[in-house]
């Protein structure tokens, strides 16, 4: 998991730089940073979403995953975790939880995350994750400048998700075929579109409750593609 640890370290360093900027950034600049991040998230989501070759499976996975997320109250639990961390570290940032969730989704939904984690899990050098670390480190500066301290804590779910894929790849690396990765990337892209809508404050969607869709699409793609 060397690549994942380096990735987390790059995000942490970028977040520290961004947090120092955040305290000095006038509100009008913070607003334009939010809008820039929101627009980029929409673009990235559309780009990733078009990788699917089976729209029916995508719809089914989102519906089933959304229902499961709603039953599990994932949004409430994640926000409670964010509030706990916020109080534990005495942060007064109102966007702490939003920054944590937004950063995690942006850092982990792309195919580079999956391919890089698999590459390292299969014994290769973590070249993809090292390249991703540079990009994520730079992105975390802008994210932390807008959202504040919560961005730094996105490394916790990143270590679990990205590191988990690496460990799974040690034993099940051949399971992640290209079609499965494409469909997984597509669902992640649609989730990012919803995230972009939230960031731009067009409408508040329960994006966290859609996260089980990432598991559902893997199962559906394995059996039906």
Secondary structure, DSSP 8 states (H G I E B T S, - for coil): -HHHHHHHHHHHHHHHHHHHHHTT--HHHHHHHHHHHHHHHHHHHHHHHTT-S-HHHHHHHHHHHHHHHHHHTHHHHHHHHHHHHHHHTT---TTHHHHHHHHHHHHHSSHHHHHHHHHHHTT---HHHHHHHHHHHHHHHHHHHHH-GGGTTHHHHHHHHHHHHHHHHHHHGGGS-HHHHHHHHHHHHHHHHHHHHHHTTS----GGGGTTHHHHHHHHHHHH-
